[in-house]
Amino acid sequence: MATYDKLAEYLLTRDNKISKAEIELLSKHLKTGGKFAEPELKFLAALRSKEGLTIEDGFDDLFLKALHDVVLASGALTDEGVSLLNKHVGAKSTIDADKRKKFFDKLKKTNPSNQKFLELYEKLFPTPKEEKKEESEAAAKPKPAAKPKSKKKDSE
């Protein structure tokens, strides 16, 4: 029996692009019970990594939704989930930085306690420490008093 993911990949990529209509088709038919599972994430990741393939707007959103579903499948972000995040949307990711930041911020709000996630988050989106240090130092320094203006009397 043939593997249908290879057939689907061939049919989707034979024209070297994934259109919006194909993205909608993938979104509709890859979910089970309204959620994506790991095999579907792997399929989408294989499509994303295909050389010479033009992918229209919306695919990265679909991919991030699938990744979100998979890393939170157990209800909480696990260390294995963090490894998947690093693999698919880590420092080498080609997904737009703003989209990645929003994605990670959403995960951070719902799962603020996983230490490996927090370390990955800080690695990818470092808090500008110099900026914070300068701001706190500026706030701590007293401002110099304004010099009084000397009043010169005009002599007549």
C-alpha positions in Angstrom: 0.0 0.0 0.0 1.3 3.4 -0.9 1.9 6.2 1.6 -0.7 8.9 1.1 1.4 11.7 2.5 4.0 11.2 -0.3 1.2 11.3 -2.9 -0.3 14.4 -1.3 3.1 16.1 -1.1 3.6 15.4 -4.8 0.2 16.7 -5.8 0.6 19.8 -3.8 4.0 20.7 -4.9 4.1 19.6 -8.6 3.7 23.2 -9.7 6.3 24.4 -7.2 3.9 26.4 -5.1 1.2 26.0 -2.5 -1.7 28.3 -3.1 -4.2 29.8 -0.7 -6.8 27.3 -1.9 -4.4 24.5 -1.1 -3.7 25.9 2.3 -7.4 26.0 3.0 -7.7 22.4 1.9 -4.8 21.4 4.2 -6.4 23.3 7.1 -9.7 21.6 6.6 -8.5 18.0 6.0 -5.5 17.6 8.2 -7.2 18.1 11.5 -8.7 15.3 13.6 -11.3 16.5 16.1 -10.5 20.1 15.3 -6.8 19.6 16.2 -3.6 18.8 14.4 -1.5 15.8 15.5 2.2 15.1 15.2 2.1 13.3 11.8 0.3 16.2 10.3 2.9 18.6 11.8 5.7 16.5 10.2 3.9 16.6 6.9 3.6 20.4 7.0 7.2 20.7 8.1 8.3 18.6 5.1 6.3 20.9 2.8 7.9 24.1 4.4 11.4 22.7 4.0 11.0 21.7 0.3 13.5 23.6 -1.8 12.2 25.9 -4.5 8.7 25.8 -3.3 6.7 29.1 -3.2 4.3 29.2 -0.3 1.5 31.8 -0.3 0.4 33.8 2.7 -1.4 31.8 5.4 0.8 28.7 5.3 3.0 29.9 8.2 -0.2 30.6 10.3 -1.4 27.0 9.5 2.0 25.6 10.5 2.1 27.6 13.7 -1.5 26.4 14.6 -0.4 22.8 14.0 2.7 23.3 16.1 0.6 24.9 18.9 -1.8 21.9 18.9 1.0 19.4 19.0 3.1 21.0 21.8 0.0 21.5 23.9 -1.5 18.1 23.1 -1.1 17.0 26.8 -2.6 20.2 28.1 0.7 21.7 29.2 4.0 22.5 27.5 6.5 19.7 28.1 10.2 19.6 27.6 9.6 17.5 24.4 7.3 20.3 23.2 10.0 22.8 23.9 12.4 20.7 21.8 9.8 20.8 18.9 9.5 24.5 19.3 13.3 25.0 19.0 13.4 22.6 16.0 10.7 24.3 14.0 10.6 27.9 15.1 13.9 28.4 16.8 16.7 30.7 15.8 17.1 29.2 12.4 13.4 29.5 11.5 12.4 31.3 8.3 9.0 32.3 9.8 8.6 36.0 10.2 10.1 37.2 13.5 7.0 39.1 14.5 4.8 36.1 13.9 7.2 33.9 16.0 7.3 36.5 18.8 3.4 36.6 18.9 3.3 32.8 18.9 5.8 32.5 21.7 4.1 35.3 23.7 0.8 33.4 23.5 2.5 30.2 24.7 4.2 32.1 27.5 0.9 33.4 28.8 -0.7 30.0 28.9 2.4 28.1 30.1 4.6 30.4 32.2 6.2 27.7 34.3 8.3 25.5 32.0 11.9 26.5 32.6 13.2 25.1 29.3 10.6 27.2 27.5 11.5 30.3 29.4 15.2 29.7 28.6 14.4 29.3 24.9 12.2 32.4 24.9 15.0 34.4 26.5 17.5 33.0 23.9 15.2 33.9 21.0 13.9 37.2 22.3 16.4 38.6 24.8 15.5 41.3 27.1 17.8 44.2 26.3 19.7 44.3 29.6 21.9 47.3 28.7 18.7 49.3 28.0 17.2 48.2 31.4 20.4 49.0 33.2 20.6 52.5 31.7 17.0 53.2 32.5 17.4 52.1 36.1 20.6 54.1 36.5 19.0 57.2 35.0 16.1 56.9 37.4 18.4 56.5 40.4 20.5 59.5 39.6 19.3 62.8 41.1 18.8 65.4 38.5 21.0 68.4 38.8 19.3 71.5 40.2 18.7 74.2 37.7 21.0 77.2 38.0 19.2 80.4 39.0 19.3 83.0 36.3 21.2 86.0 37.3 19.4 89.2 37.0 21.4 92.1 35.7 20.1 95.5 36.4 20.4 98.0 33.7 22.3 101.0 34.8 21.1 104.3 33.4 
